[in-house]
Every structure is written in C-alpha cells, then in structure tokens.
Amino acid sequence: MKASLTVAENAEFWARYLGGPANGVPAALERFSLADLGAIPAAYLSAGQKRRLGLVRLLLAKRPVWLLDEPAVSLDAASQALLAAAVNRHLAGSGVVVAATHQPLGF
C-alpha cells in the first residue's frame, strides 16, 4: 500500500493493476468495513485496517485460487469474521483457498 494514497485510491490502483473492475471498489471496501475510511490516507490506518485493505485485493482480482499466509494477523474478532465470510463466499463460488495459519479461521 502507498501510504500517501487514500484507502480508495489504493484499492482503485490494485483493481486496475490486477485487471479487476474499478466500479467494484466501493463494494469491496464495504465488505471489509473500510468504506467510511475511503478518503483517509493509508498512512493513518491501524495495522488491522491496513491488513483489511490488503485483503480487499482478493475481492478486486477475480482469481480462482487464493494463497493466504497468516491472513488474520492484526485482525480483531470482527475483522476475522469478515475474512471468513469473504473466504466462504469464494469457496461457495467454486474457488480454492490455500491458507497457512496458526489459528482457526472459520472456513
């Protein structure tokens, strides 16, 4: 993430870079509870908010396989539930997830 760019600008960059739909940014930010922070520079985010912004990329790039290394680091219980919901939605759509973790993730 670029610290000087806003949350929304970072997400828009990754949507373009990864070939995802730019119009999908608001929904992706909403699903990770970042919509209200869209105009905030990424430098001001907490560690958990930065992690969630990184996870937004999963929703912006339509890939069948997600490789996740400790995806819940820095996430509180509510944010872990958002991650689990996103992963379960991906799995329900015939996606594949390979996750390395030391804690149960709810999927």
HELIX and SHEET records of a PDB file:
HELIX    1   1 VAL A    7  TYR A   17  1                                  11    
HELIX    2   2 ALA A   22  GLY A   24  5                                   3    
HELIX    3   3 VAL A   25  ARG A   31  1                                   7    
HELIX    4   4 ALA A   35  LEU A   37  5                                   3    
HELIX    5   5 ALA A   42  TYR A   44  5                                   3    
HELIX    6   6 ALA A   47  LEU A   60  1                                  14    
HELIX    7   7 ALA A   77  ALA A   92  1                                  16    
SHEET    1   A 2 VAL A  65  ASP A  69  0                                        
SHEET    2   A 2 VAL A  96  ALA A 100  1                                        
END                                                                             
